[in-house]
């Protein structure tokens, strides 16, 4: 797993050396309600992190420099990264603009040493782009991603096959991709903090207690990850959202914004996908003033204004009167080749 180090902000510092040695973040204007896309490691020492509101970040680090992002530049560099990866393998699974899984099993370079291949890839990135990347090397897919985070920035970590079992035993469950802060707290409260805690538990009891998460944890802690590298990732949804300059309380204002701004933009963005594939679901996302968020979805196969309104009402009710800072809408897309049968879902419209 190759992962660029603080990608967006590293590009900005590379292109503007005056920023070097200072706490820097990429985000919207400092005096707005925008959130940070990313920040450099100096800023992180002050407790600043990605997805943090500008106002919070500036309280933690008053001398933080917030610069606007340049997505066209980041995409261009991402294309260059892809060309570097392709020198080593054609089995590449991009996860975002700045990270990817690579299967180098059949790469003949360096006598097939994945460790040396990763070093060479990172050196090529530095030589050609003047940027650093970190890498994780492991025989199991998810462990490669875990490992890439252990020697950041500009480093790599190897988990040899013989060390997998010992590594998993002492690994914090928070390291497993998909286990966020809230989920990890729930696991800790139930006595599960490290891989060895899952290994000591019964698979069926884990499933009864945590559902799909329990099964996934049991498999991963037993070294089971059968996922192949997905060389062509299929988009599963299309969405659009907006953070308001001021919190909104009134349903009518939210509904007006939904109809006049978000839905037209959603239809525009999804046009090229729904010409080839069918809609599978509709959804509304709300983030409240206290940053708690909720999503309400239903299975449906066409755009329907009344459905979006109903979903908005139900999502809003979960906030029990809390004002809204962000509103988003999305559609799910059926897998290619799946049949389309209109499913009408009865919703409470009152």
Rosetta blueprint (number, residue, H / E / L):
1 X L
2 X E
3 X E
4 X E
5 X L
6 X L
7 X H
8 X H
9 X H
10 X H
11 X H
12 X H
13 X H
14 X H
15 X H
16 X L
17 X H
18 X H
19 X H
20 X L
21 X L
22 X L
23 X L
24 X E
25 X E
26 X E
27 X E
28 X L
29 X L
30 X L
31 X L
32 X L
33 X L
34 X L
35 X E
36 X E
37 X E
38 X E
39 X E
40 X L
41 X H
42 X H
43 X H
44 X H
45 X L
46 X L
47 X L
48 X L
49 X L
50 X L
51 X L
52 X L
53 X E
54 X H
55 X H
56 X H
57 X H
58 X H
59 X H
60 X H
61 X L
62 X L
63 X L
64 X L
65 X E
66 X E
67 X E
68 X L
69 X L
70 X L
71 X H
72 X H
73 X H
74 X H
75 X H
76 X H
77 X H
78 X H
79 X H
80 X H
81 X H
82 X H
83 X H
84 X H
85 X H
86 X L
87 X L
88 X L
89 X L
90 X L
91 X L
92 X E
93 X E
94 X E
95 X E
96 X E
97 X L
98 X L
99 X E
100 X E
101 X E
102 X E
103 X L
104 X L
105 X L
106 X L
107 X L
108 X L
109 X H
110 X H
111 X H
112 X H
113 X L
114 X H
115 X H
116 X H
117 X H
118 X H
119 X H
120 X H
121 X H
122 X H
123 X H
124 X H
125 X H
126 X H
127 X H
128 X H
129 X H
130 X L
131 X L
132 X L
133 X E
134 X E
135 X E
136 X E
137 X E
138 X E
139 X L
140 X L
141 X H
142 X H
143 X H
144 X H
145 X H
146 X H
147 X H
148 X H
149 X L
150 X L
151 X L
152 X L
153 X L
154 X L
155 X L
156 X E
157 X E
158 X E
159 X E
160 X L
161 X H
162 X H
163 X H
164 X H
165 X H
166 X H
167 X H
168 X H
169 X H
170 X H
171 X L
172 X E
173 X H
174 X H
175 X H
176 X L
177 X L
178 X L
179 X L
180 X L
181 X H
182 X H
183 X H
184 X H
185 X H
186 X H
187 X H
188 X H
189 X H
190 X L
191 X L
192 X L
193 X L
194 X E
195 X H
196 X H
197 X H
198 X H
199 X H
200 X L
201 X L
202 X L
203 X H
204 X H
205 X H
206 X H
207 X H
208 X H
209 X H
210 X H
211 X L
212 X H
213 X H
214 X H
215 X H
216 X H
217 X H
218 X H
219 X H
220 X H
221 X H
222 X L
223 X L
224 X L
225 X L
226 X L
227 X L
228 X L
229 X L
230 X L
231 X L
232 X L
233 X L
234 X L
235 X L
236 X L
237 X E
238 X E
239 X E
240 X E
241 X E
242 X E
243 X E
244 X E
245 X E
246 X E
247 X E
248 X E
249 X L
250 X L
251 X H
252 X H
253 X H
254 X H
255 X H
256 X H
257 X H
258 X H
259 X H
260 X H
261 X H
262 X H
263 X H
264 X H
265 X H
266 X H
267 X H
268 X H
269 X H
270 X H
271 X H
272 X H
273 X H
274 X H
275 X L
276 X L
277 X L
278 X L
279 X E
280 X E
281 X E
282 X E
283 X E
284 X E
285 X E
286 X E
287 X E
288 X E
289 X L
290 X L
291 X L
292 X L
293 X E
294 X E
295 X E
296 X E
297 X E
298 X E
299 X E
300 X L
301 X L
302 X L
303 X L
304 X L
305 X H
306 X H
307 X H
308 X H
309 X H
310 X H
311 X H
312 X H
313 X H
314 X H
315 X H
316 X H
317 X H
318 X L
319 X L
320 X L
321 X L
322 X L
323 X L
324 X E
325 X E
326 X E
327 X E
328 X E
329 X E
330 X E
331 X E
332 X E
333 X E
334 X L
335 X L
336 X L
337 X L
338 X L
339 X L
340 X L
341 X L
342 X L
343 X L
344 X L
345 X L
346 X L
347 X L
348 X L
349 X L
350 X L
